[in-house]
């Protein structure tokens, strides 16, 4: 049955594609995912809650946030805030401290006893009170950190013991404390003093909070605390002193609680029976509301501060409405229960939720792939020229993404175990670990002094000297102002080449995903990659080209003023001029390739070799034009069932700077050398690497220069 096709159907289809492209290019869906993935977003939500609570209470209670009220709130926030900081530290390391209320009462009593009864000077009373708080915290720390008792049960018992001790002491000394007010202006200033209208306790809290922030984010002990909270066993296996660190967190909690007790004592000068009762609920609620995880390993000083303010506003609001004190504990208990439930559910589902939002496919259209059928008569026609490839190191190496040879004919290849493996000439049977770097070694290049430069996935650009010394060259570049995520860190440095003047141009395939997530970048098909330049003369790194679709192979062109680079998802090869009259311009050399281009290297006849790591398929080509479909797939389908770019039977091709494909080499059945990510011509042979292979391939090239060594010719060491 014949159908009549409207004359303007093609126009409507193209118009629809244009709208889809514009929608998914400019709609900031990927920006939302990046914002939600930022760690500061965990603090942003409590901040919104804080603002909503403050706004609601000001609507209900007149003058709730007046200057006098804010001053009183600042004093309370400072006193309780110190205790919340201590609780936060304990929770981040993976514990909990239910005894803080009783410790607060005891340290308050200690300060009052020393100042009111014994008449000690403040300069002596404060250090002793802090030491007393440290001793109380040390009891918990030793039992939990060194004897490995359960934190919940242990601190519940010390809560009871400390509370009983406080009640016995106040029964004997409460009257003496009440009748022995010290004559100390400094002590009074500590409790009621202000500077510029802000209470003294707020300044002290700010200093302590800043020190705590530096500890957790910039110093090794803080990293250890977070690591232990994340996984105690893993932290122990990496050599962290787990027991000592846990114990010191409880000691710090005791000291911070004592600081709060000192300010409270100087302000109210009372040792009543209800001091500290229920304070553990208040403090724990503040910590959880601020976003400090009950599971450990996640928290910050800002979260502790925000949680403290939220709880204090709620308590003061209930008090201002003249409700019974029991309502405070009831409301805080309900909030704590709700916050704990949300915290547990969020921890369980956070990664899945963020990953679904973070992956943001865009419109990507390329023409239909040229035919590679053996009888197609095109330059891409499949053949069996790779059928005679011989295997080097079969089963003894894993993931040799790139291969390179030195002037002594030794063969180097990366391994997924983080090693640079060297196969010794002439038969390449003997192999050794030339250097251990870590990460995933990818592209490699020699400089004039025979230093081996290596791109390491997840680590950056490294150098291995001839005496096998491993040196980090760079792991960061300049950050772009438009980037939400910090794109200064190198995630996936891929391939590189070096100019005569000492400039190293290397590709970073993606700034949004890690090494093991490379296929997700293909699902997005967004311009997440870039080309970066490291200047060996100045030691500076800067980004040269942005918004590339998985840039891969890099090769300095014959003019020495430009380089060729592959865009894997763009199925194209482009040329960029970094010097000369065309400086800063880019042009396309090859486009609409039938597969995904990878590494590019020089050939002995002045042309270029390039590998296709896998072949295109109509299903993915069509899906790339349907970002909505890919978006739904990312959200509803398990990751291992997503439609990814094929990493299957590839080929090697030779092309020139005019964009002409001169020859292709295939293994039609994919039986001898199944996939290829790199190739290197050396003394009449072509050596093949493949990141999914367990071997390095070698094939004889008919008519090739038997004396050709790539970098010796580059540096003029051979003619």
C-alpha positions as CSV (number, residue, x, y, z in Angstrom):
1,X,0.0,0.0,0.0
2,X,1.4,3.3,-1.0
3,X,1.2,6.3,1.3
4,X,1.3,9.9,0.3
5,X,4.0,11.9,2.1
6,X,3.3,15.6,2.6
7,X,5.7,17.9,0.7
8,X,6.7,19.6,4.0
9,X,7.1,16.5,6.1
10,X,10.8,16.8,6.0
11,X,10.6,20.4,7.0
12,X,8.5,19.5,10.1
13,X,10.9,16.8,11.0
14,X,13.9,19.1,10.8
15,X,12.0,21.8,12.7
16,X,11.2,19.2,15.4
17,X,14.8,18.2,15.7
18,X,15.8,21.8,16.0
19,X,13.4,22.4,18.9
20,X,14.6,19.2,20.6
21,X,18.2,20.3,20.2
22,X,17.5,23.8,21.5
23,X,15.5,22.5,24.4
24,X,18.1,20.0,25.7
25,X,21.0,22.3,25.0
26,X,19.8,25.3,26.9
27,X,17.5,23.8,29.5
28,X,19.7,23.6,32.6
29,X,18.9,20.1,33.6
30,X,22.5,19.1,33.9
31,X,23.1,22.2,36.1
32,X,20.4,21.0,38.5
33,X,22.1,17.6,38.8
34,X,25.5,19.3,39.4
35,X,24.0,21.5,42.1
36,X,22.3,18.6,43.9
37,X,25.6,16.7,43.8
38,X,27.5,19.4,45.6
39,X,28.2,18.8,49.2
40,X,27.1,22.3,50.2
41,X,23.6,21.3,49.1
42,X,23.3,19.2,52.2
43,X,23.6,22.4,54.2
44,X,21.4,24.4,51.9
45,X,18.3,22.4,52.8
46,X,18.7,23.0,56.6
47,X,19.3,26.7,55.8
48,X,15.9,26.8,54.0
49,X,14.3,25.1,57.0
50,X,16.0,27.7,59.3
51,X,14.6,30.6,57.2
52,X,11.2,29.1,57.1
53,X,11.1,28.6,60.9
54,X,12.4,32.1,61.6
55,X,9.8,33.6,59.2
56,X,6.9,31.6,60.6
57,X,7.7,32.5,64.2
58,X,8.1,36.2,63.4
59,X,4.5,36.1,61.9
60,X,3.1,34.5,65.1
61,X,5.1,36.2,67.8
62,X,5.6,40.0,67.9
63,X,9.2,41.2,68.2
64,X,10.5,37.6,68.1
65,X,13.6,38.7,66.3
66,X,14.2,42.0,68.0
67,X,17.7,43.1,68.9
68,X,17.4,42.1,72.5
69,X,15.9,38.7,71.5
70,X,18.7,38.1,69.0
71,X,21.3,38.9,71.7
72,X,19.8,36.4,74.1
73,X,19.5,33.8,71.3
74,X,23.2,34.4,70.4
75,X,24.2,33.7,74.0
76,X,22.2,30.5,74.1
77,X,23.4,29.5,70.6
78,X,27.0,29.9,71.7
79,X,26.6,27.8,74.9
80,X,24.6,25.0,73.3
81,X,26.5,25.3,70.0
82,X,29.8,24.2,71.7
83,X,28.0,21.0,72.8
84,X,26.5,20.5,69.4
85,X,30.0,20.8,67.9
86,X,31.2,18.1,70.3
87,X,28.3,15.9,69.4
88,X,28.9,16.4,65.7
89,X,32.5,15.3,66.0
90,X,31.4,12.1,67.8
91,X,28.7,11.4,65.2
92,X,31.0,12.0,62.3
93,X,33.5,9.4,63.7
94,X,30.5,7.0,63.8
95,X,29.5,7.3,67.5
96,X,27.0,9.0,69.7
97,X,27.2,10.7,73.1
98,X,24.1,10.6,75.3
99,X,25.9,11.8,78.3
100,X,26.5,15.4,77.2
101,X,23.6,16.8,79.3
102,X,25.1,15.3,82.5
103,X,28.6,16.4,81.5
104,X,27.3,19.9,81.0
105,X,25.8,19.9,84.4
106,X,29.0,18.6,86.0
107,X,31.3,21.1,84.2
108,X,28.9,23.9,85.1
109,X,29.1,22.8,88.7
110,X,32.9,22.5,88.6
111,X,33.2,26.1,87.3
112,X,30.8,27.4,89.9
113,X,32.5,25.4,92.7
114,X,35.9,26.8,91.8
115,X,34.8,30.4,91.4
116,X,32.1,30.7,94.1
117,X,33.3,28.3,96.9
118,X,37.0,28.0,96.5
119,X,37.4,31.6,95.2
120,X,39.9,30.6,92.6
121,X,40.9,33.2,90.0
122,X,39.2,32.8,86.6
123,X,42.5,32.2,84.9
124,X,42.9,29.0,87.0
125,X,39.3,27.9,87.2
126,X,38.7,27.8,83.4
127,X,41.7,25.4,82.6
128,X,40.7,23.1,85.4
129,X,37.1,23.0,84.3
130,X,38.2,22.2,80.7
131,X,40.5,19.4,82.0
132,X,37.6,18.1,84.1
133,X,35.4,18.0,80.9
134,X,38.2,16.2,79.1
135,X,38.4,13.6,81.8
136,X,34.6,13.0,81.6
137,X,34.9,12.6,77.9
138,X,37.9,10.4,78.2
139,X,35.9,7.9,80.2
140,X,33.6,7.5,77.2
141,X,36.5,7.6,74.8
142,X,38.5,4.8,76.5
143,X,35.5,2.5,76.9
144,X,34.3,3.1,73.3
145,X,37.5,3.7,71.5
146,X,39.9,1.2,73.2
147,X,37.5,-1.4,74.7
148,X,35.1,-1.1,71.8
149,X,32.0,-1.0,73.8
150,X,28.7,0.1,72.2
151,X,28.5,3.9,72.1
152,X,24.8,4.1,72.7
153,X,24.8,1.8,75.8
154,X,28.1,3.2,77.2
155,X,27.1,6.8,77.1
156,X,23.6,6.0,78.4
157,X,25.3,4.4,81.5
158,X,27.7,7.4,81.9
159,X,24.7,9.7,81.6
160,X,23.1,8.0,84.6
161,X,26.4,7.9,86.6
162,X,27.3,11.6,85.8
163,X,23.7,12.7,86.6
164,X,23.8,10.9,90.0
165,X,27.1,12.4,90.8
166,X,25.8,15.9,90.0
167,X,22.8,15.5,92.2
168,X,24.9,14.3,95.1
169,X,27.3,17.3,94.7
170,X,24.6,19.9,94.4
171,X,22.9,18.5,97.5
172,X,26.0,19.4,99.5
173,X,27.2,22.6,97.8
174,X,24.2,24.3,96.2
175,X,23.7,26.7,99.1
176,X,27.4,27.6,99.3
177,X,27.5,28.3,95.5
178,X,24.4,30.5,95.7
179,X,25.8,32.5,98.6
180,X,29.4,32.9,97.4
181,X,29.2,35.2,94.3
182,X,32.8,36.0,93.1
183,X,34.0,39.5,92.8
184,X,35.3,39.3,89.3
185,X,34.6,41.7,86.5
186,X,36.2,39.4,84.0
187,X,33.9,36.5,85.1
188,X,30.9,38.8,84.7
189,X,32.1,40.0,81.3
190,X,32.4,36.4,80.2
191,X,28.7,35.8,80.9
192,X,27.1,39.2,79.9
193,X,29.8,41.1,78.1
194,X,29.3,42.4,74.5
195,X,31.4,44.0,71.8
196,X,29.7,45.9,69.1
197,X,26.4,44.6,70.4
198,X,27.4,40.9,69.9
199,X,27.9,38.7,73.0
200,X,31.4,37.5,73.9
201,X,30.4,33.9,73.6
202,X,29.5,34.4,69.9
203,X,33.1,35.5,69.2
204,X,34.6,32.6,71.0
205,X,32.2,30.2,69.2
206,X,33.2,31.7,65.9
207,X,36.9,31.1,66.6
208,X,36.3,27.5,67.8
209,X,34.0,26.8,64.8
210,X,36.6,28.1,62.3
211,X,39.2,25.8,63.9
212,X,36.8,22.9,63.7
213,X,36.2,23.6,60.0
214,X,39.9,23.7,59.3
215,X,40.4,20.5,61.2
216,X,37.7,18.6,59.3
217,X,38.4,19.9,55.9
218,X,42.1,20.8,55.7
219,X,44.0,18.6,58.3
220,X,44.9,15.0,58.3
221,X,43.2,14.2,61.7
222,X,39.9,15.6,60.3
223,X,40.2,13.4,57.2
224,X,40.9,10.4,59.5
225,X,37.7,11.2,61.5
226,X,35.6,11.2,58.4
227,X,37.2,8.1,57.1
228,X,36.6,6.2,60.3
229,X,32.9,7.2,60.3
230,X,32.6,6.1,56.7
231,X,34.1,2.7,57.2
232,X,36.0,1.8,60.3
233,X,37.4,-1.4,58.9
234,X,38.7,0.3,55.8
235,X,40.2,3.1,57.8
236,X,42.0,0.5,60.0
237,X,43.3,-1.3,57.0
238,X,44.8,1.9,55.6
239,X,46.8,2.4,58.8
240,X,44.7,5.0,60.6
241,X,44.9,4.9,64.4
242,X,41.2,4.1,64.8
243,X,40.9,3.5,68.5
244,X,43.0,6.6,69.4
245,X,41.0,8.8,67.0
246,X,37.7,7.7,68.3
247,X,38.8,8.2,71.9
248,X,40.1,11.7,71.2
249,X,36.7,12.6,69.6
250,X,35.0,11.8,72.9
251,X,37.6,13.8,74.8
252,X,37.0,16.7,72.5
253,X,33.3,16.4,73.1
254,X,34.0,16.6,76.8
255,X,36.1,19.7,76.4
256,X,33.6,21.5,74.2
257,X,30.8,20.6,76.6
258,X,32.9,22.2,79.4
259,X,33.3,25.4,77.3
260,X,29.5,25.6,77.1
261,X,29.3,24.9,80.8
262,X,31.7,27.7,81.7
263,X,29.8,30.3,79.7
264,X,26.5,29.1,81.2
265,X,28.0,29.2,84.7
266,X,29.3,32.8,84.3
267,X,25.9,33.9,82.9
268,X,23.4,32.3,85.3
269,X,25.5,31.2,88.3
270,X,23.2,28.4,89.3
271,X,23.5,24.7,90.0
272,X,19.8,23.8,90.0
273,X,18.6,20.2,89.8
274,X,17.2,20.6,86.3
275,X,20.5,21.8,84.7
276,X,21.3,19.7,81.6
277,X,18.1,17.6,81.9
278,X,17.0,16.6,78.4
279,X,19.9,18.5,76.9
280,X,21.1,15.4,75.0
281,X,17.8,15.4,73.1
282,X,18.2,19.0,72.2
283,X,21.8,18.6,71.0
284,X,21.1,15.4,69.1
285,X,18.1,17.0,67.4
286,X,20.2,20.0,66.4
287,X,22.9,17.8,64.9
288,X,20.5,15.6,62.9
289,X,18.5,18.6,61.8
290,X,21.7,20.3,60.5
291,X,22.3,17.3,58.3
292,X,25.0,15.4,60.3
293,X,24.4,11.7,59.6
294,X,23.6,9.2,62.3
295,X,25.5,6.7,60.2
296,X,28.8,8.6,60.5
297,X,31.3,9.8,57.9
298,X,29.3,12.9,57.0
299,X,29.0,16.3,58.7
300,X,30.4,19.8,59.0
301,X,30.7,22.7,61.4
302,X,28.2,24.7,59.3
303,X,25.6,21.9,59.6
304,X,26.1,21.9,63.4
305,X,25.6,25.7,63.5
306,X,22.5,25.7,61.3
307,X,20.9,22.8,63.3
308,X,21.6,24.7,66.6
309,X,19.9,27.8,65.4
310,X,16.8,25.9,64.2
311,X,16.4,24.1,67.5
312,X,16.9,27.3,69.5
313,X,14.4,29.2,67.5
314,X,11.8,26.4,68.0
315,X,12.5,26.3,71.8
316,X,12.4,30.0,72.2
317,X,9.2,30.2,70.1
318,X,7.5,27.6,72.3
319,X,8.7,29.5,75.4
320,X,7.4,32.8,74.0
321,X,4.0,31.3,73.5
322,X,4.0,30.5,77.3
323,X,3.6,26.7,76.7
324,X,4.7,24.3,79.4
325,X,8.3,23.1,79.3
326,X,7.3,19.6,78.5
327,X,6.1,20.7,75.1
328,X,9.8,21.5,74.3
329,X,10.9,18.0,74.8
330,X,7.8,16.6,73.1
331,X,8.3,18.7,70.0
332,X,12.0,18.1,69.9
333,X,11.5,14.4,70.3
334,X,9.0,14.3,67.4
335,X,11.4,16.4,65.2
336,X,14.3,14.1,66.1
337,X,12.2,11.0,65.2
338,X,11.2,12.5,61.8
339,X,14.7,13.8,61.1
340,X,16.2,10.4,61.9
341,X,13.8,8.6,59.6
342,X,14.6,11.1,56.8
343,X,18.3,10.7,57.4
344,X,18.2,6.9,57.2
345,X,16.1,7.0,54.0
346,X,18.3,9.7,52.4
347,X,21.5,7.8,53.2
348,X,20.1,4.6,51.6
349,X,18.8,6.3,48.4
350,X,21.0,9.4,48.1
351,X,23.4,8.0,45.4
352,X,20.5,6.6,43.3
353,X,18.5,9.8,43.5
354,X,21.4,12.1,42.7
355,X,22.7,9.8,39.9
356,X,19.3,9.9,38.2
357,X,19.2,13.7,38.2
358,X,22.9,14.1,37.5
359,X,22.8,12.2,34.2
360,X,21.4,14.7,31.7
361,X,21.3,13.5,28.1
362,X,21.3,16.1,25.3
363,X,20.5,16.1,21.6
364,X,23.3,14.7,19.4
365,X,22.9,14.1,15.7
366,X,25.4,12.6,13.2
367,X,24.7,11.5,9.7
368,X,24.1,7.8,8.9
369,X,27.4,5.8,9.2
370,X,29.1,4.9,5.9
371,X,29.0,1.2,5.0
372,X,31.8,-1.0,6.1
373,X,30.5,-4.1,4.2
374,X,33.4,-6.1,2.5
375,X,31.7,-5.5,-0.9
376,X,30.8,-1.8,-0.3
377,X,33.7,-0.6,-2.5
378,X,34.4,2.2,0.1
379,X,37.6,3.0,1.9
380,X,35.9,1.4,5.0
381,X,35.4,-2.0,3.4
382,X,36.2,-4.7,6.0
383,X,39.1,-7.0,5.4
384,X,41.2,-9.6,7.3
385,X,44.5,-7.7,7.4
386,X,44.6,-8.0,11.2
387,X,44.1,-11.8,11.1
388,X,47.9,-12.3,11.2
389,X,48.5,-10.2,14.3
390,X,50.8,-11.9,16.8
391,X,50.1,-11.6,20.5
392,X,52.7,-10.2,23.0
393,X,52.2,-11.0,26.7
394,X,49.0,-12.9,26.1
395,X,47.3,-13.4,29.5
396,X,50.1,-11.6,31.3
397,X,48.9,-8.0,31.0
398,X,45.4,-6.5,31.5
399,X,44.1,-3.4,29.8
400,X,47.1,-2.0,27.7
401,X,45.2,1.1,26.5
402,X,48.3,2.6,24.8
403,X,51.6,1.2,23.7
404,X,54.9,2.9,22.9
405,X,58.5,1.9,22.1
406,X,61.8,3.5,23.0
407,X,64.9,3.8,20.8
408,X,66.1,0.5,22.2
409,X,63.0,-1.2,20.8
410,X,61.6,-2.0,24.3
411,X,57.8,-2.0,24.4
412,X,55.8,-0.2,27.1
413,X,52.2,-0.6,27.9
414,X,49.9,0.4,30.8
415,X,48.1,-2.1,33.0
416,X,44.7,-1.7,34.8
417,X,46.6,-2.5,38.0
418,X,48.4,0.9,37.8
419,X,51.7,-0.4,36.4
420,X,53.7,0.6,33.3
421,X,54.8,-2.8,32.0
422,X,58.0,-3.1,29.8
423,X,58.5,-5.9,27.4
424,X,62.1,-6.4,26.5
425,X,63.4,-6.5,22.9
426,X,63.9,-8.3,20.7
427,X,61.4,-11.1,21.3
428,X,59.2,-9.4,23.9
429,X,58.9,-12.6,25.9
430,X,60.5,-11.1,29.1
431,X,58.4,-8.5,30.9
432,X,58.9,-6.4,34.0
433,X,57.1,-3.7,35.9
434,X,58.9,-0.5,34.7
435,X,57.1,1.7,37.1
436,X,54.1,1.6,39.4
437,X,52.0,4.8,39.3
438,X,48.5,3.7,40.3
439,X,45.2,4.7,38.6
440,X,44.7,3.6,35.0
441,X,47.6,4.4,32.7
442,X,46.3,5.6,29.3
443,X,48.2,7.7,26.7
444,X,52.0,7.9,26.7
445,X,54.7,9.9,25.0
446,X,58.5,10.4,25.2
447,X,60.2,13.8,25.4
448,X,63.6,14.7,24.2
449,X,65.3,13.5,27.4
450,X,63.5,10.1,27.2
451,X,61.2,10.9,30.0
452,X,58.0,9.0,29.6
453,X,54.9,11.1,30.1
454,X,51.7,9.2,31.0
455,X,48.1,10.3,31.3
456,X,46.6,8.5,34.3
457,X,42.8,8.2,34.5
458,X,41.6,9.7,37.8
459,X,45.0,11.2,38.7
460,X,46.3,13.5,36.0
461,X,49.6,13.8,34.0
462,X,52.6,12.0,35.3
463,X,56.3,11.5,34.3
464,X,58.6,8.5,34.6
465,X,62.2,9.4,34.3
466,X,64.8,7.0,32.6
467,X,65.8,5.9,36.1
468,X,62.2,5.0,36.8
469,X,61.4,7.8,39.2
470,X,57.7,8.6,39.1
471,X,56.8,12.3,39.3
472,X,53.5,14.1,39.2
473,X,53.4,16.7,36.5
474,X,49.9,18.2,37.0
475,X,46.5,17.1,38.3
476,X,44.6,20.4,37.8
477,X,44.0,23.2,35.4
478,X,42.3,26.6,35.5
479,X,38.7,26.5,36.7
480,X,36.1,27.8,34.3
481,X,33.8,30.6,35.7
482,X,30.7,29.0,34.2
483,X,31.2,25.6,35.9
484,X,29.1,24.7,38.9
485,X,31.3,21.7,39.7
486,X,35.0,22.4,40.4
487,X,36.4,21.4,37.0
488,X,40.0,22.3,38.0
489,X,40.6,18.7,39.1
490,X,41.5,16.3,36.3
491,X,39.2,13.4,36.2
492,X,40.0,11.5,33.0
493,X,43.3,12.6,31.4
494,X,43.4,10.4,28.3
495,X,46.0,10.9,25.5
496,X,48.8,13.4,24.9
497,X,51.6,14.6,22.6
498,X,54.6,16.9,23.0
499,X,55.7,19.8,20.8
500,X,59.2,20.8,20.0
501,X,58.9,23.7,22.3
502,X,58.0,21.6,25.3
503,X,54.2,22.1,25.3
504,X,52.3,19.0,26.3
505,X,48.7,18.9,24.9
506,X,46.5,16.3,26.4
507,X,42.9,15.4,26.3
508,X,40.5,15.1,29.3
509,X,37.6,13.0,28.0
510,X,35.1,14.2,30.6
511,X,34.8,16.6,33.5
512,X,31.5,15.2,34.8
513,X,32.3,11.5,35.2
514,X,35.0,9.3,36.6
515,X,37.1,6.7,34.8
516,X,34.7,3.8,35.4
517,X,31.8,6.0,34.2
518,X,33.1,6.7,30.7
519,X,30.1,5.0,29.1
520,X,27.7,7.2,31.0
521,X,29.3,10.2,29.3
522,X,28.4,8.5,26.0
523,X,24.8,8.2,27.1
524,X,24.8,11.9,27.8
525,X,26.6,12.8,24.6
526,X,27.2,16.3,26.0
527,X,30.3,18.3,25.4
528,X,32.0,17.4,28.7
529,X,35.5,17.1,27.5
530,X,38.5,19.5,26.9
531,X,42.0,19.8,25.6
532,X,44.6,21.0,28.2
533,X,48.1,22.3,27.7
534,X,51.0,21.9,30.2
535,X,54.0,24.1,29.6
536,X,57.2,22.3,30.7
537,X,59.0,25.6,30.6
538,X,56.8,27.4,33.1
539,X,55.1,24.6,34.9
540,X,51.7,26.1,34.2
541,X,48.5,24.3,33.1
542,X,45.6,25.8,31.2
543,X,42.6,24.7,29.3
544,X,42.8,25.2,25.5
545,X,39.5,23.9,24.1
546,X,36.3,23.2,26.0
547,X,32.9,21.5,25.3
548,X,34.2,18.6,23.3
549,X,32.4,15.3,23.1
550,X,34.8,12.8,24.7
551,X,38.1,14.1,23.2
552,X,40.6,11.3,22.9
553,X,43.7,10.9,20.7
554,X,46.1,13.9,20.4
555,X,48.9,14.1,17.9
556,X,51.1,17.0,16.9
557,X,50.7,17.8,13.2
558,X,53.5,17.9,10.6
559,X,53.6,21.8,10.7
560,X,54.5,21.8,14.4
561,X,51.9,24.6,14.9
562,X,48.8,22.5,15.3
563,X,47.6,19.2,16.6
564,X,45.0,16.6,15.6
565,X,42.5,15.3,18.1
566,X,39.7,12.8,18.0
567,X,36.1,13.4,19.4
568,X,35.0,9.9,20.2
569,X,31.2,10.6,20.5
570,X,31.4,13.1,17.6
571,X,32.9,10.4,15.4
572,X,35.3,12.9,14.0
573,X,38.9,14.2,13.9
574,X,39.7,17.9,14.2
575,X,42.7,20.1,13.9
576,X,43.6,23.0,16.3
577,X,46.3,25.6,15.6
578,X,48.1,26.8,18.8
579,X,50.6,28.9,16.8
580,X,50.9,30.6,13.4
581,X,48.4,32.7,11.4
582,X,45.5,30.3,12.2
583,X,46.2,30.4,16.0
584,X,43.1,29.6,18.0
585,X,41.1,28.2,15.1
586,X,39.7,24.6,14.7
587,X,38.8,22.8,11.5
588,X,37.4,19.3,10.8
589,X,39.7,16.8,9.2
590,X,37.5,13.6,9.3
591,X,33.8,13.4,10.0
592,X,31.1,10.9,10.1
593,X,33.4,8.0,10.9
594,X,31.7,4.5,11.0
595,X,33.1,4.0,14.5
596,X,34.4,5.8,17.6
597,X,37.9,7.2,17.1
598,X,40.6,6.8,19.8
599,X,44.3,7.4,19.8
600,X,46.1,9.0,16.9
601,X,49.9,8.6,16.1
602,X,52.3,9.4,13.4
603,X,53.2,7.0,10.6
604,X,56.6,6.7,8.9
605,X,55.3,8.2,5.6
606,X,54.1,11.4,7.2
607,X,50.5,10.4,7.6
608,X,48.6,9.3,10.7
609,X,47.4,6.1,12.2
610,X,44.2,6.1,14.2
611,X,42.2,3.4,15.9
612,X,38.4,2.9,16.1
613,X,37.7,1.5,19.5
614,X,34.2,0.3,18.5
615,X,31.7,0.6,15.7
616,X,28.5,2.6,15.6
617,X,25.1,1.0,15.5
618,X,21.8,2.4,14.2
619,X,20.1,2.0,17.6
620,X,22.5,4.3,19.4
621,X,22.6,6.8,16.5
622,X,18.8,7.1,16.7
623,X,18.8,7.2,20.5
624,X,21.3,10.1,20.4
625,X,18.6,12.1,18.7
626,X,16.1,11.3,21.4
627,X,17.4,12.8,24.7
628,X,14.0,12.3,26.4
629,X,14.2,8.6,25.7
630,X,17.7,8.3,27.1
631,X,16.7,10.4,30.1
632,X,13.8,8.0,30.9
633,X,16.1,5.1,30.4
634,X,18.7,6.5,32.9
635,X,15.9,6.9,35.5
636,X,13.9,3.7,35.0
637,X,16.3,1.1,33.7
638,X,19.2,-0.6,35.7
639,X,22.5,0.8,34.7
640,X,23.8,-2.5,33.3
641,X,20.9,-2.5,30.8
642,X,21.4,1.0,29.4
643,X,22.1,1.6,25.7
644,X,25.8,2.4,25.7
645,X,28.3,2.9,22.8
646,X,29.7,-0.4,21.6
647,X,33.2,-1.3,22.5
648,X,33.5,-4.2,20.0
649,X,35.4,-5.1,16.9
650,X,37.4,-2.0,15.8
651,X,39.9,-1.3,13.2
652,X,43.0,0.7,12.4
653,X,43.1,3.3,9.7
654,X,45.7,5.5,8.0
655,X,44.7,9.0,6.9
656,X,46.3,12.2,5.8
657,X,45.8,15.9,6.7
658,X,43.4,16.3,3.8
659,X,40.9,14.0,5.5
660,X,41.5,11.1,3.0
661,X,41.4,7.6,4.4
662,X,44.4,5.8,2.8
663,X,43.9,2.3,4.2
664,X,42.1,0.3,6.8
665,X,43.0,-2.8,8.8
666,X,40.3,-5.1,10.2
667,X,39.8,-8.4,11.9
668,X,36.4,-9.2,10.6
669,X,35.5,-11.9,13.1
670,X,37.1,-10.1,16.0
671,X,38.9,-13.3,16.8
672,X,42.6,-12.4,16.8
673,X,42.6,-8.8,18.2
674,X,39.1,-8.0,19.2
675,X,39.3,-4.3,20.1
676,X,41.8,-1.6,19.5
677,X,42.4,1.7,21.4
678,X,45.9,2.6,20.2
679,X,48.6,1.7,17.7
680,X,52.2,2.6,17.3
681,X,54.4,2.2,14.2
682,X,57.9,1.1,15.0
683,X,60.7,-0.2,12.7
684,X,58.3,-1.6,10.1
685,X,55.8,-3.1,12.6
686,X,52.5,-1.8,14.0
687,X,51.9,-2.5,17.7
688,X,48.3,-2.5,18.9
689,X,46.8,-1.8,22.3
690,X,43.3,-2.3,23.7
691,X,41.9,-1.3,27.1
692,X,39.7,-4.4,27.1
693,X,42.4,-6.8,25.9
694,X,44.8,-9.1,27.7
695,X,47.6,-8.8,25.1
696,X,49.5,-6.4,22.9
697,X,49.3,-7.1,19.2
698,X,52.1,-6.8,16.5
699,X,51.8,-7.0,12.8
700,X,54.3,-6.5,10.0
701,X,53.6,-3.5,7.7
702,X,54.5,-4.0,4.1
703,X,56.6,-1.2,2.6
704,X,57.0,0.6,5.9
705,X,60.3,2.2,6.9
706,X,62.2,-0.4,8.9
707,X,64.2,2.3,10.7
708,X,61.3,4.5,11.9
709,X,61.2,5.3,15.6
710,X,58.4,7.9,16.2
711,X,60.0,10.2,18.8
712,X,63.5,9.9,17.6
713,X,62.3,11.2,14.2
714,X,60.3,13.9,16.0
715,X,63.3,15.2,17.9
716,X,65.6,14.9,14.9
717,X,67.7,12.0,16.3
718,X,67.2,10.0,13.1
719,X,66.5,11.2,9.6
